[in-house]
Structures are given as C-alpha cells and as structure tokens.
C-alpha cells in the first residue's frame, strides 16, 4: 500500500542521490496523485513509474515521466501556470481596466508556496543535480502539507482501519 515517505528537502551540491531516494520521490508523487488528490475530488493524469534498482538507471524518458506527473499535479491545483493570457469579456468593469483588455499572467503564481516549474530531459543531457531533486521533493511537500489541511483529507479513513476512540461492535456469533 502506498504511503507518504518524508522527503529530503535540503539537498546540497555535496549530496548524491541513490536508488532509494529516486524510488521515494516517485512513490511520493504517486501517493499524491492517486491517494491524496482523489480524496479532494481531483484526478490528475498520472503515469506509473516502475521502481528502479541498482541495475537500472533513470533514463531521460523516466525523468520526463516524473516531471510530467509533477507538472500535472501542479496544473490541476492551479499552482503553476505556463505563460498565458487572461482576457476580460465584454462587460462593464470598474476601476482602471476596460473590458476585453488582455493581461499577461506571470509564469508562476505561488498559491500555496514556492512551486517550481520542471524541465525536459534529453538522452544526451546531464543527470539530475541537487537543484532538480530539491524541486521535485519541495513541490510534493508543498502539496502534501496543503492537502493535510483540507477537510476531505483530514476526515478520510482508509478502508479497514480503526481509530482511537472509535467504538466497534461485532455481531454476536462472530467470535
């Protein structure tokens, strides 16, 4: 069963990522996309990444899948916007703006924290460094911390679990 694993969010130039770190990162992205987001009624597009081991290295395609999964979570939460425009419809507008005026939105709007946009990986390119790993882990921690404060997540009880103070009655003939 998937569960959240506390991320390492203080990577430095001297740290090196290993297989366990990468698997934790992909696990946390999957947990957010397939467990937490559905509790909020949000269903991001998600592509499962098979766990890597010592014999397999994350290829550019795997890294791009990870980046796509993270970007999709940001998109559905409206955390990260690509360069886009906002056009006001023909309607009376008060203040300094006129109707049908176009506004450029910034490339990112940090609605719940400092969301950082991803990048594209190429087969002949460099490997992820500490800034990439920090970005992955921090983005997911932002979503996780935000989601923990949402009533739908707080009140969710996984199937088959008991909670302290919960009374459980079994039918007479069970035992």
Residue pairs with C-beta under 8 A, 6 or more apart in sequence:
2 27
2 30
2 31
2 34
2 35
3 31
4 28
4 31
4 144
5 24
5 27
5 28
7 24
7 25
7 28
7 137
7 138
7 140
7 141
8 21
8 133
8 137
9 134
9 137
9 138
9 141
10 134
11 17
11 130
11 131
11 133
11 134
11 137
12 130
13 129
13 130
15 130
15 133
17 128
17 133
19 52
19 53
19 54
21 133
22 52
22 58
23 51
23 52
25 66
25 133
25 136
25 137
25 140
26 49
26 51
26 66
28 137
28 140
28 144
29 49
29 66
29 69
29 70
29 73
29 136
29 140
30 46
30 48
30 49
30 69
32 73
32 140
32 143
32 144
32 147
33 44
33 46
33 69
33 72
33 73
34 46
36 143
36 144
36 147
36 153
37 43
37 44
37 73
37 76
37 147
39 147
39 150
39 152
39 153
39 156
40 147
40 150
40 152
40 153
41 152
42 76
42 77
43 76
44 69
44 72
44 73
44 75
44 76
45 72
46 69
46 72
47 65
47 68
47 69
49 62
49 65
49 66
49 69
52 58
52 62
58 66
58 128
59 123
60 121
60 122
60 123
60 125
63 121
63 128
64 120
64 121
66 136
67 118
67 119
67 120
67 121
68 118
70 118
70 136
70 139
70 140
71 80
71 117
71 118
73 79
73 139
73 140
73 143
74 80
74 115
74 117
74 139
77 111
77 112
77 143
78 109
78 111
79 109
79 110
79 111
79 112
79 115
79 142
79 143
80 108
80 109
80 115
80 117
81 105
81 106
81 107
81 108
81 109
82 107
83 104
83 105
83 107
84 104
84 105
85 102
85 103
85 104
85 105
86 102
86 103
86 104
86 105
87 100
87 101
87 102
87 103
88 97
88 98
88 99
88 100
88 101
88 103
89 99
89 100
90 99
90 100
91 99
92 99
93 99
93 101
107 117
108 115
108 116
108 117
112 142
112 143
112 146
113 138
113 142
113 145
113 146
114 138
114 142
115 139
115 142
116 135
116 138
116 139
118 135
119 132
121 128
147 153
148 154
157 163
162 168
